[in-house]
Amino acid sequence: MAASNAVFQWGIVSPGRIAQTFASALSSVDDARLGAVTSRDTDRGRAFTEAFPQPGPEPAVYTDYAAMLADPSIDAVYVASPHRFHHEQVLAALRAGKPVLCEKPMTVTAAQAEELMQVADQQGVFLMEAMWSRFLPVWQQVRRWLDDGRIGPVHTLHSEFCVDMPRNTSDRLFDPALAGGNLLDMGVYCIALSRFVTGRDPDRVQSATRLGPTGVDERTAAILDYGDLVSQFTSSFLGQRRNGFRIEGERGVIEIDALFWASESARLTEVTAAESPAVERFEQPHRGNGFEYQIEAAMASIRAGERECPGMPWAATLGTARVMDRMLRDAGVTFPFL
């Protein structure tokens, strides 16, 4: 494949809002460029590529996804379509031998994720969920603080991802046919970053969910019980919150500033009985919009011939998917395409 070339070419599926963020981030990665986009409408696809000018040849625009997958100049595919289509589009790419970075959630169910991982393993092809927050400088600093034992054993996590969003039945977020709902789009960050902190799946999951008129989950409050610690979170379309993430340990606290999933700063407060609290502040602006870090990690793994990225292993994706399976099942959420 062409991934050994000096310039790494990405093919994007579905030129929507999140794809725009991804394409913009490519300009912050020295050896990456947009190589192609697949869109149902040629004019829309061309308008997308023209919005992100870059040196070299014009990116190709395909209306046929299979044709883009057959393009030997494309080193990897970024799947940015609505959640419902992730499974089939990732599966097609893996079977075509193309490495895949798939927007979160990788799939709507854990069973779908397991199937994709099995195919990636059998085909020897790279597969990664685009949980970009894990790669941000602030979350990497949080990981160092935790690994160094700065706050002692962790006992409680608090997070919230809540926005005030008018109901719009034409928006994919409110459409069950597209796997809408707050959990798969927003609550997933609370679950995934809880796993980033703990390094494991919860033993028990308790949740209370409010369904909206279209049948999607609009508000969820949950407790993830890990035995020696708990993670409490709220995710909602129905009201704005501070949207921070707090990690409490026996000897201190780490607070990731809002918006925690995209944050550029955090504060460590160490508390001892003999001294006043010691506060350490971390601030580092993103080099671009923040997506560049996960792009670089994916490219490094692909070039190294890896099937999964050490910074975003399959076990993390699968663990998060299983938690969401349980919560959606308990809430009575159903999707018509499953």
N, C-alpha and C positions, 0 to 999 in steps of 0.2 A: 504494500500500500504506500501512499504518498506521504505518510506521517513523518518519515525520516527527512523530508525536505526542510529547507531553512524556514519556509513560510508554511504555516499550518492553516489549512482551509476548512472552514466550518460551513455546513449546510444547515439551514434553519427550516423547520417545518412549522407553518402557520405564522404569518407576520403580524401578530397582534401586539398588545401593549407590553407584555413581558419579553417578547422577542425584540422589541425596540430597545429595552434596557440591555439585553444581551448583546445586540449588535453594537450599541454605543460603547459597551465595555471592551469590545475587541480592539478599539483604538488605544486602549491603555495596556495592551499586551503586545510586546515588541514584535513577536514572530507569528502573529495570528491575523487572519483576515476573513471577511465574509466571502465565501466562494459561491454560494447558491442559496436560493430560497424557493420553497414550494408553497404555492398559493393557488386557491381555486380560480382566482382572477389574475390574468397576466398583468393588467394595468396596475392592480393593487400591489402585486409583487414587484414590479419595476419601480413604482413610487417608493416602496420600502427600501430597495437597494440604493436609490438615488438620495435618500435621506441620510445615508451614511457613506459619504465619499471617502475613497481610499486610493492609494497608489495602485497601479497595475491594472489588469484587465477588469472589465465590468463583471460583476457577479452574474451567474446564470439565473434565469427565472424559469421555474418548471411549474406546470399545472399537473403533471403526472409524478407522484411521489416515487414510484418505481424507477422512473427515469433518473431522478436525482440520486437514488441509491446506486444506480448503475454507473454513475459518473466517477471515473477513476481519480479525478482531481480532488474529490471531496474526502477529507481525512476523517471527519467525524460528523455526527448529526446531533443537533440540539432540537429536542422535541418540545415545542412551546404551545401546543394545541390545548383546548379544553380537556379536563381530566378524563372524560369518557373515552377519548381517542388514544390516550397514552399507550395502553396495553397493545393494541393492534399495530400502532405505528412503530413502537419500539421493537416488537416482535419481527416486523418486516425488515427493519434495519439490521437486527442481529442475524437474521437468516441470510441477509445479503452480505454479511461480513463487515458491516460498518460499526465502528465504536459509537456508543450513544451516551450523551448527557441528557437526561430527561428531567424536565421541570417537576418540582414537587407538587402533589404526591406522585411518586413514580406510577402508581396504579390506584384504582379505586378500592381494591381488596387485597388482602395479604396473599390469597391464593394466586392472584394474577402476578404479584411480585415474585412469588416463588417460581412460577413457571418461567418468567423472564430470566431469572438468575440461573435456572437449570439450562435454558437454551444458551445463554451467554457462556456458561461453563463448558457445555458440549461443543460449542462453536469456537471456543477460545477467543471470544470477543469482549472488549471492555464495555462495562455497563455501570452507570453511576446516576444516582438521584441528585438533582441540583439543589441541595440544601445549603445555599450559599453562606448563610450566617456562620456556620461552623468554621469557615475559612477566613472570616474577617479578623483583622489585627486585634480588636478588642476581645473577641472570644478566644483567640489563641492566648492572649494574656491571662484571661480568666482560667484557662486550662493550666497555665504555668503556676498561677497562684494556688490552685487546688492541688496540683502535683507536689508543690513545695510545702504543703500542709499549713499554709498561712492562716487559715481560719479553723484548723482542727477538723475533726470529723463533722461532716455535713449532716444536719438533721431535718431541715425544712427548705423547700423551694417555693417561691411565690411568683407567678407571672400572670400577665393579662394582655390580651390582644383584642381590644374592643374599639369599634368605630361606629359612628352614627351614620348609617347608610339608608337612604330612602329606598323603600321597596320598589323594585323595577322588574316586573315579570319578564321583560325582554332581555334582562341581564343574565349571563350564564350563572352568576352566583345564586340566583333564585330559581334556577331551572333544574329540576331533578333529572331531566333527560340528558343534561350535560354534567351530571354529578355535582350540582351546586351545593351550597351550604357553607356555614362558617368553619366547620371542623376541618374539612379537607383543604381549605384555603388559608385559614388563619390559626385555628387551634393546633394544627400540625406543627407550627413553630414551637409552641409551648411544650408539646410532647417530645419533639425531636431534640430540643435543646435541654430538656430534662434528662434525656438519655445521654446527651453529650456530657452532662455534669456527672451523672451516676455511672455511666458505662455499662448499664444493664437494663433489662426490662423490669417493669413493676410486677410484684406478686399479685396484687389485686387492683382493680379499677372500679371506682364508684363515680357515677355522673348523673346529673340532672339536666335535661335538654328541653328547650322550648322549640316546637315546630311552627313554621309560618304557614300562611294560607296556601302556598304552592307545595308544601310537604317537605321542604328542606329544613335542616336545623339552623335556626337563627341565633340561638344563644345556648351556651353550654357552660356549666360549672362542674369541675371534676377534681377528684383526689386520686392520685397515683400512689399506691402504698408499696414501698420497697422493703418493708420490714424494719430496717433501721433508720429510715427517713421517709418523708412524704413530700410529694409535689402537688401543690394546689394551684389550679389555674382557672381562668374565666376567658372565654372567647365569645364575641358577640357582634352582630350587625346593629344592635339596638341601643347604642349609647357610647359616647366617648369616655375612655379612661386614660390614666397616665401612661400605661403600656410600657412598664419597666419589668425587670426580672431581678429577683432578690434571692441570694443564696446565703442561708444562715448556718453557721457552724458553731461548735462549742467555744471557740476562741475568737470569733469575729464574723463579719458580714461582707459579702461582695454584692454591690449593686450595679447592674448594667443599666445605663441610662436609656430613656426612651429615644427613639423607638427601638426596643431591645434587639429585634431581629435585624436591624440595619445600623446599630449604634456605632459611634466612633469613640465612646468614652465609658469608663467605669470607675468605681471607687471601692477600695479595700479598706475596711476598718478593723484593726486588730484590737482586741480587748483583753487585758490581763487584770488580775485583782490588784497588783502592786502599782500599776502605772496608769496614766491617762491614756485614752484610746489613741492609737497611732493610725493616721490616715494616709493612704497612698492613692494618688490619682493617676489614671492612665488615659491619655488622649492621643489618638492618631487618626487624622482624616484619611478617608479612602483615597487611593491613588486616582481612581475614576469614580464610578458609581457603586463600587463594591463587588460587582459580579466578576471582576477581573481575577480575583483570588481563586475562585472555584474553577474558572477557565484554565488558569495556569496549572492548578493541581491535576485537572483532568488530562491536559496535554502531557504533563510529565509522566503520568501513569501509562497513557497510551504509547508514548515513545519508549517507555521501559518494557513494553509488552505485557503489562499487568491487566488482569481481568476486572479487578476492582481497585478503587482508590483507597489507600490507607487512611486518608482523612475523612472518608465517607464510606465505610464498609457496608456490604450488603446486609450484615446483621443489624445495623442501625436502621436501615430502611425497613427491613422486615419487622423489627420490633415495634417501630412506630405504626406500621400498617396494622399489626395485630391489635394494638391498643385502640386504634380508630375503628376497626371492625367491631370490637366489643362495644364501644360507645354508641356507634350507629345502630347496631342490632338492639341494644337495650332501649334506645330512643324510639325504635320502630321506624327508622328511616329506610325507605326502599328506593331503588333506582330502576326505572322501567326497562333498561337495557340488560340487566343482569338476570 
